[in-house]
Amino acid sequence: MLSDVAVDHREKAYALLKADADRILQLIKVQMDNLTMPQCPLYEEVLDTQMFGLSREIDFAVRLNLITEAEGKDLLDDLEKQLNVLHEASQRS
């Protein structure tokens, strides 16, 4: 029973972190589509702030043993790859 609860908490923690990463990606998409270009200081500020916040959430979850360091790194790496693809696509437009 206890291990089932631990697994459930781990799955929920990862799902919440993934949802936050997806939210950041969506926020940047909207900002790029409607407000500013990647060279704008506002864009950089939003991206830096959001990425920092997510990295702190991930660090907290790792310290609680809710996710592994590798899972946290993978989440950040995946988000950065998606943001790079989005940025490159905006440069071509």
Secondary structure, DSSP 8 states (H G I E B T S, - for coil): -HHHHHHHHHHHHHHHHHHHHHHHHHHHHHHHHHT--TTSHHHHHHHHHHHHHHHHHHHHHHHTTSS-HHHHHHHHHHHHHHHHHHHHHHHH-
